[in-house]
Amino acid sequence: MAMIEGIKSERGVVVLVFLEKIPASFMPKDLAALLTQCPVVDWPQCEDVAEAFWDKLVNDIDDYNVNSDK
């Protein structure tokens, strides 16, 4: 549904969060295509980078909110 909303509104509505690295060749083509169109945030593998993960996720969502107001 989010992909359809993004197409209709011509704005990003999806932030991808990956729990682990997955080669694009193992992904469905639709998901691999989203990698070039949506923000991607990797789930932290250690506690030391957890704060950076949450900061990036919040920033990506804030960017979406700013762009949706236009």
C-alpha positions as CSV (number, residue, x, y, z in Angstrom):
1,M,0.0,0.0,0.0
2,A,2.8,2.4,0.8
3,M,4.3,1.9,-2.6
4,I,1.0,2.7,-4.3
5,E,0.7,5.9,-2.1
6,G,4.3,6.9,-3.1
7,I,3.5,6.5,-6.8
8,K,0.2,8.4,-6.5
9,S,1.6,11.2,-4.5
10,E,5.1,11.3,-6.1
11,R,6.8,11.3,-2.8
12,G,8.7,8.8,-0.6
13,V,6.6,7.0,2.0
14,V,8.8,4.0,2.8
15,V,11.9,3.7,4.9
16,L,13.5,0.3,4.6
17,V,15.1,-1.2,7.7
18,F,17.2,-4.3,7.2
19,L,18.0,-6.6,10.1
20,E,20.9,-8.1,8.2
21,K,22.8,-7.6,4.9
22,I,21.0,-9.3,2.0
23,P,22.5,-9.3,-1.5
24,A,20.2,-7.6,-4.0
25,S,20.3,-10.8,-6.1
26,F,18.4,-12.7,-3.3
27,M,15.7,-10.0,-3.1
28,P,12.4,-9.9,-5.1
29,K,12.9,-7.4,-7.9
30,D,10.3,-5.0,-6.5
31,L,12.2,-4.8,-3.2
32,A,15.6,-4.4,-5.0
33,A,14.1,-1.5,-7.0
34,L,13.1,0.2,-3.7
35,L,16.7,0.3,-2.6
36,T,17.3,3.0,-5.1
37,Q,14.2,5.0,-4.3
38,C,13.9,4.8,-0.5
39,P,16.0,5.6,2.5
40,V,17.7,2.4,3.8
41,V,18.7,2.0,7.5
42,D,20.6,-1.1,8.7
43,W,19.7,-2.5,12.1
44,P,22.6,-2.1,14.4
45,Q,24.6,-5.3,15.1
46,C,26.1,-3.9,18.3
47,E,24.9,-1.6,21.0
48,D,27.7,1.0,20.2
49,V,25.9,2.1,17.0
50,A,22.3,1.9,18.2
51,E,22.1,5.6,18.8
52,A,23.3,6.3,15.3
53,F,20.7,3.9,13.9
54,W,17.8,5.7,15.7
55,D,19.2,9.1,14.7
56,K,19.3,8.1,11.1
57,L,15.8,6.6,11.2
58,V,14.4,9.8,12.8
59,N,16.1,12.0,10.3
60,D,14.8,9.9,7.4
61,I,11.2,10.2,8.8
62,D,11.7,13.9,9.4
63,D,12.9,14.3,5.8
64,Y,9.7,12.6,4.6
65,N,7.5,14.8,6.8
66,V,9.2,18.0,5.5
67,N,8.9,16.8,1.9
68,S,5.2,15.8,2.3
69,D,4.3,19.4,3.4
70,K,5.4,20.7,-0.1
